[in-house]
């Protein structure tokens, strides 16, 4: 194999920069070099002979290093949130051992911290969530053990472990067992408190843990045994989310009748409530649309999922989490339809721009990206796809 000359690499570098519509100043600034140095690299006057600089330039251009050079490169490092994973794991282990070793704090201060973490989770700021979770977990459990404000703390524990800890672990691609540990802690708190809303939050987390383990019947039983009612807007929103979870379990189980009935019931409730955020679920008409897409994909109905996507206004979705889910699911649907792969890549890219972790770490998305990569052309869309694959740690 003939080695590339630095003039060939420079020409390719300039070509990619022009295709991206970026100036020398912008790309050199992002890569940490001067515009004049980048110009000399592109003209072949300077050799691009450092892996670190190739990676820096590829990151600045948002492409895989293979778009610049054919030399073997390492995959990108861990996401920022990965650095918090071990601290979260240790906090969960410490709690399980009855030794949270946190600080006893006023209930108002803890509630404010819970709100901050769940807001960051909703907004896909996973590095912030990971940084805050270990201390919050320890302090919540330490304060709960102290006995004061026990009931309020039990509710905060269940809410935090489902909507914060478990959701974060699932989104960053942590082990299923670790996410199940968070769901189990929520279940313990909810059972002691024995309040309908808190039990509903716990049931949602437990059902998703069981769904991930393939225990579809147990997930269905958990959801069926949870009754919140529809006496208030908050109750209708929570019931709606449990019903959506039921529809996904039914699709996994191949139960078409229950799946359709659950989706229709959720849609009816959403029309009555409008978009809301009771217990951080973000339930409402637009969210039901995204869930319909996910349920159709679970049933293998890719064309139907793509059709549903055209009925949903992504701008109306209430949070970055839901927006990234919309574009991700739309991309999954289009990837399996004839002559729609280029569109699929663009949808996946939009999801990645909102939340890299929900694309890079989702096993379904990794499989879809690998499938698309096998058919990718050497064009602008192929370049975009190879960049996504590289950032996901897939071989390019």
N, C-alpha and C positions, 0 to 999 in steps of 0.2 A: 504494500500500500504506500502510495506516494504522500509524503507529508505536505501539509498546506504551507504555503508561503505566507509571510506576514502581510504581504500586499493583498493576497486573496482574502485573508481574515479581515483586513481593514475595509476592503471593498464591501464585504458582506455586512460589516458593522454599519457602514454608512447607509447601505440599502435598507437595513432594518430600521434605522433611525428615521429615514425619510418616510418609510411606510407607516411608521407610528406618528408622523407629523410632529416630531419633537426637535427642538433646536439644540445646537451644540451646548449652549449655556445650561439649558435645563438638564440634559442627560449627564453632562460632566459634573454638574452640581450634585445630582443624586448619586453619582458613582464616586464622588470625593476626589475628583481630579480637575485640572484647569481646562477651559475650553480649547486652549491652544494645544494642550497635550492630546486631547481627544481628536482634534483635527489632524495631528501628526500620526496618530494611530490609524485613522481612517485613510490617510494618504499612503500609508506604508512606510513613512519615515521613522516610525517607532514600532518595535515589535510588541505584540500583545502576548507576552510570555509569562504572565503570572495568572495562575488559576483564580486567585482571589480577585484580581481585577476583571477577569472574564465574568466571574459570577456577579460582581458589583455592577458591571455594565448590563448583563442580562437582567438583573433585578430592576435596574433603572428603566430598561426598555420593556419590562414585563414580558420577557420571552424566556425560553429555555436556553441554556448556554450552547446547545447544539445548533441553534440558529446562527451563532456567531462563529463557532469552530467545531470541527468534528472530533477533536481530542476528547478523551474520556474525562468526565467531570464527576465530582461527587454531588449527591443530591443535597438540597438545602437543609439547614439545621432545623431544630425543633421550633415549634410555634412558641410565642412568648408565654402562652398559658401552660405549656408543658412543664415549665420550671416550677409551677405551684403544685403539680400533681402529687408529688411525694409528700408534701406538707399536708395536703388534704387527706391523703391516705393515712398518715400518722395520726391526724386529728380523729378520724373515724375509728381507728384501732384503739386509741386512748379512751374514747367514749365507750366503746364496746367492753373495755377492761374496767370501766367504772372509775377511770382516772383522767378526766378531761383536762385538768390542770389549767383552767382558765381563770378569769377574774369575775367576782360577783359584781354586777352592775345594775343600775336602775332600769326598770322595764322600758321606760321611754327611750333611753339611750340605745338599748338593744333593738327596739322596734324600728328606730331610725336607721340603724345599720342594716337591718333586714331589708328595709325599703331600698336602700342604696344598692345592695347586692342584687335584688330582684330586678331593679331598674336596669342595672348594667347587663344582667342576663337577657332581659327583653331586648336590649339594644345591641346585643352581640358583642359586647365589650368583655370578651372572655378572659383576657389578661387581668382586668380589674377584678372580675369575679374570683378568679383563682387566687389572687393576692389577698383578698378580703376573707375568703371562706374559712381557712384554718382557724384564725383567731375568733371569728364569729361562732363557729361550731363549738369551740372550747368554752367560750364565754357563755353561750346559751345554756349548755349542759351544766356548767358549773353553777350558774345562777339558779337553774331549775332545781338542782340538788340542794340548794340552800333553803328551799321551801317557800320563799316569799313569791307572791304573784304566780303561784304554780300553774293555775289554769291558763292565764294569758301566755305564759312561757311554753306550755305544751302546744298551744296553737301555733306560736311562732316556730317552734321546733318542727312540727309537721309541715308547715308551709315552706320553711327554709330548706328542709331536706328533699322535698319533692320539686318545688319550683326553682330552687337554687342548686343544691348539691347534686341531686340526681340528674337534673336537666343539663347542668354544666358538664358532668362526667360523660353523659351520652353525646353531647354536642362535640366534645373534643376527642371522642373516640377512645375513652378509657375502657377498661375491662367491664364486661357485663356484671361480673360478681361485685365489683366495687360500687357500681350504680345500685345494685340490689341491696347492698349494705345500707346505703342512704335511704332507700325505700323502706327497709325494715325498721330503721330508727324512727321514721315518720309513722309507721304503723304502730309501734309501741306507744308513742306519744298520743296518737289519735285514740287508741283503745283506752288509755287511762282517762283522757279528757271526756270521751264519749259524747261528743257534740256532732250533730249531723254534718255541718259544713266541713269541720276538720276531718271527719271520717271520709268525706267525699274526696278531699285533696289526697288523703292517704290511699284511697281505693284507686284513684287515677294513677298514682305512682306505682302502686303494687301491680296493677293491670299491665302497665307498660313493661315492668320488670319481668312479669310472667310471659308477656308477648315476646320479648327478646329471647327468652329461654325456650320458646316453642310450646309453652304450656297453655294452649289456646282455651281449653275447657276451663281451667282454673281462672284464667283472666276473665272469661265470660261470667263465671260464677261470682267472682269478686265484684264486678260491676253491677250485676243483677241484684246483689244483696245490699246495695247502697241506695238509700232512698232519701232524697233531699226535698222533693216537692216543687211546686211552682207558685208558692204564695207570694213571692216577691221577685223583683227583677234579679236580685243577686241569686236567689234560689234557681230561677229559670236559667240563668247563665251557667251555673255549676251543673245543673241537670243536663243542659245542652252539651257540655264538654264530656260528661260521662256517656252520653248517648253517642257522641262522635267516636269516642274510644270503643264503644260497643260495635259500631259499624266497621271499624278497622279490624277488630277481632273476628267479626262475622266474615269479612272478606278473606282473612287469613284461613278461616275454617271452611271456606267455600259455601257459606250459607247465604245465598243470594236474597232470599226472602227477608231474613233478619237484617241484612245489610241495607236493603232499600228502605225498610220500615224505620230503621234507626236514623238514616240520613234525612228522611222526610220529617221525622219528629224534630230533629235538631234544626232543620230549616224553618219549621213552624215556630219554634221557640225563638230563633234568631230574629224573625220578623217582628216578634212581640217585644224583644229587648233592645233591638238595635245593637250597635257595636259598644261593648263594655269591657271592663277588665276586673270583674269580680274574682277575688283570690288569685289575681295575676294570670288568669286563663286567656284573656283577650278574646272572649267569645263574641260572635256577632255574624251577620250575614256574609261579610267578606271572608271571614275565617272559615265558615262552613264551606265556601267555595273551594278553598285550598284543601280542606279535608276531603271533599268529594274527589279532587284530583288524586290525592294519596290513596284513597280507598280504591279508585278505579285502577291505579297502578298495581296495587296489591293483588287485584283480581286479574291482572294481565291484560287490561283493556287500555292499551296505550292510545289508540285513536280517540277513545271516549275521554281520556284524561286531557288530551290536547284540545278537544272540543270544549270541555269545561273551562279550560284556561282562558279561552276567548270570551267567556262570560264574566270573568272576574277582573275588576279594575285593581291592578297592583298598587296604584297610588292610594286607594282607599283602605289598604290593609293597615292595621293599627300599630305595627311595630316592625323594626328591621328583621326580627326573627321570622315573622310571618311573610315578609317580603322576600327574604332569602329562600324560604320554603317554596314560595310560589314559583320563582324563577328556576329553582332546582328541580322541582317536580315537572315543570313545563319542559325543561331540558331532557329529563328522563323519558318523558312521553315522546318527544320528537325524535329522540335518538333511535327509536325502534320503528319509525315510520319511513316508507320509501321516499328518497329524495328530500328528506327534511333534516339530514345530519348537520348541515352547515348552520341551520337555524338553531339546532340543539346546542351546538358549541357556544353560540352567542348568548343563549339563555343561561347556560352553565356559567359562563364568564360573568354575567350580571349577578348571579347568586354568589359567586366567589368574591366579587368586589364588595358585597355587603357583609359576607361572613365566610372568610377562607376556611375556617374549621369545619363548617357544615357541608363543605364540598370535599375538602382534602381528607377528612376523617370518616366520612360516611361510607360504609362498605358498599352500599348500592351505587353511590356516585363513583367510587373508585372503579367498580366493575364497568359502569357505563363509559367512563373516560377511557379505560383500557380498550374497550370494544371499538370506540370511535377512533382511537389512535391507530388501530390496525388498518383502518381504511383512509387515514388522513392523507391529503394531497400536500404538495409543496407550494401552498398558496397562503394567502393572508389568514384564512380560517384555520388551516393546518398549523400555521405558526402560533395562532392564539391557543389552539388545543394543546400543542406541545408545551407551551408555557404553563398552562394549567396542570398538565401531567407532571411536569418537572416540579412545580411548587407542591404538588401532592406527594412527591417522593416516588413517583412511578418511573420506571426506566424509559428513557426517551432516546 
